[in-house]
Amino acid sequence: MDQHEPRPRNTREFLVRWNAATEEHLVQKAATALAHLAPGGISEAQAAALAPVLVRALQVAAAPDGGAHVGVHYLEELVDGGGE
C-alpha cells in the first residue's frame, strides 16, 4: 500500500486498500506467468491485458459458491460479451 496515503478511517477502508494492493500484485505475477507459459504465442502486452481477467476469474472460482467451473463460466461470459 502507498505509504503516503492517510491512514484508513476504518476496517472497511483498510480492507478495500489491502484487496486492491493484493490484486495489483497478483495481476503483475499472473502477467509474468502468462508470458512464460506461452512463449512465442503471447506478447508481454497481451499477457498484461489478460492478467487482470485471469485474476478475476480465479477470484470468482475461489468464492464460497465458486469452483473451477464457475471461473471458466465467467471467462466464457466475457468471450460472449455478457461480462464486465
C-alpha positions in Angstrom: 0.0 0.0 0.0 1.1 3.5 -0.7 2.7 4.9 2.5 1.9 8.5 1.5 -1.9 7.9 1.8 -3.6 8.9 5.1 -4.4 6.1 7.5 -7.6 4.2 6.7 -10.6 5.6 8.6 -12.0 2.2 9.4 -11.6 -1.5 8.9 -13.7 -1.5 5.7 -11.4 1.1 4.1 -8.3 -0.8 5.2 -9.7 -4.0 3.6 -10.5 -2.2 0.3 -7.0 -0.8 0.1 -5.5 -4.2 1.1 -7.5 -6.1 -1.5 -6.6 -3.5 -4.2 -2.9 -3.8 -3.4 -3.1 -7.6 -3.3 -4.9 -7.8 -6.6 -2.4 -5.4 -8.3 0.4 -7.7 -7.1 -1.4 -10.8 -8.3 -2.0 -9.2 -11.7 1.7 -8.5 -12.1 2.6 -12.0 -11.2 0.0 -13.5 -13.5 1.2 -11.4 -16.4 4.7 -12.7 -16.0 3.4 -16.3 -15.7 1.2 -16.0 -18.8 4.1 -14.6 -20.8 6.3 -17.6 -19.8 3.5 -20.2 -20.2 3.0 -19.3 -23.9 6.5 -18.4 -25.2 6.3 -17.1 -28.7 2.5 -17.3 -28.6 1.7 -14.3 -26.5 3.4 -11.0 -26.1 4.1 -9.2 -22.9 1.4 -6.7 -23.7 -1.2 -9.4 -24.4 -0.2 -11.1 -21.1 -0.6 -7.8 -19.2 -4.0 -7.3 -20.8 -5.2 -10.9 -19.9 -3.7 -11.0 -16.4 -6.5 -8.9 -14.7 -9.1 -11.1 -16.4 -7.4 -14.3 -15.2 -7.1 -13.0 -11.6 -10.7 -12.0 -11.6 -11.7 -15.5 -12.9 -9.6 -17.0 -10.1 -11.3 -14.8 -7.5 -14.7 -15.9 -8.9 -13.7 -19.5 -8.7 -12.4 -19.1 -5.1 -15.7 -17.6 -3.8 -17.7 -19.8 -1.4 -20.2 -20.7 -4.1 -17.5 -20.9 -6.8 -15.3 -23.6 -8.2 -13.3 -24.1 -11.4 -16.4 -24.5 -13.5 -17.7 -21.1 -12.2 -14.4 -19.4 -13.1 -14.4 -20.9 -16.6 -18.1 -19.9 -17.0 -17.0 -16.3 -16.1 -14.4 -16.4 -18.8 -17.0 -17.8 -21.3 -19.4 -14.9 -20.5 -16.6 -12.4 -21.2 -16.0 -14.0 -24.6 -19.7 -14.0 -25.4 -19.9 -10.3 -24.4 -22.0 -10.8 -21.4 -19.3 -9.9 -18.8 -17.8 -6.7 -17.5 
